[in-house]
Amino acid sequence: MLNPVMNDTKWDELRLAMYALDPTPAWSTLSTNGYRYGPDSSGFIIFRIGGYKDIVHVDIHVETSDQRDLVRSALKKIHVPGEETADRFRVFGYLENAHVADYV
């Protein structure tokens, strides 16, 4: 069973924080129906189309160490459930019952 860990307000904070970065990072999503979208590098303007209720997670792809630092700083300011890997940040919209997430 999936449990929501984000709400529309937090998704909007994420969208605005990423859109404000220069360059805007590419992103991709996984939906509750299994559909994967992206990566999309056109920016976070279209991120909210269709709403946020079906986003299991969003991956924010980073290409350089400078971009990584900018994304990390922006995520820490808005305090979202997620993780950092070698090539991306993942922000969770839902977690399974046994899964616990750190906050970026």
N, C-alpha and C positions, 0 to 999 in steps of 0.2 A: 504494500500500500504506500502511495506517495503522500507526503505531508508538505504543504506549502511553507516556505521559509522566506518568501518575499511578497510584497504587496505592490499595488500600482504606484504608490508614492516612491518606494525604493527603486522600482524599475525606472521611473522618470528621473530620479536622481542619477542613476547609472547612465541613462541615455544622455542626459545633459552634460554630465561630467566627461564622457567619452567624446561627445560632439565638440566640446570646447578645446580638446587637444589638437595640436598641430604638429605632425599630421594626425588625422583621425585614424585610429587603428581599424583593421579589418575585424569582422566578427562573424560568428556562425551560431546557430541555435539547434537544439534538439527539442522537438515538441512532444507532448504527452501521447500523441498518436504515432510516434516513431519517425515522423518526417524530420529530415535534416535540411536546414537552409544555410547556404553560404559555403565558403566564406564570401562575405560581401565587403568590398572596400569603398563603397559609395558613401559611406558615412552612416551615422546613427539616426538620421532624419527618418528613414522608413522603418526603423526598429519598432516603433509603436503601432504600426498599421496592423489592425486585427486584434490589438490588445495584448496583454501579457499573460493571461490566465493559463495558457497551455505551454508555457516555456519551462521545460525541465531544467535546462541550463543554457547559458550563453558563454561561448568561448571568445575571448578577446585576444587576438593574435598580435604578437609583438615581433618586430623585425630587427631592432637594434637595441643595444643596452640603454641608450638614451630614451628610446620610446618605452622600454620596460620600466625605467625609473619614473617616467611621467605617468604611466598607467597605474603603477603601484601606489604612487602618491595620491592620485585621484581616488582610487578605490579605498585607501585607508581613510580618507576624509569622509566618505559616505558610509563606511563600515558595512560591508555586505558579506554574506556567507559565501566562501569560495576557497580556491586554492591556486597556487602558482606552480607552473611546471617550466620546463626548459624553453618552450616556445609559445606559451600562452598563459592567460589567467582564465579560470573557469568560475563563473558566478552561478550559484545554484538557485533555481526557482522552487524546486521540490527536492526533498530527500526521502529515501526509503526509511522505514521505521528504525532499522538498526544503524543507519548511517548518521554520523555526527560530522559537522563541518566546522572548520575554523573560520574566523572572519578575517578578510583581507583588509 
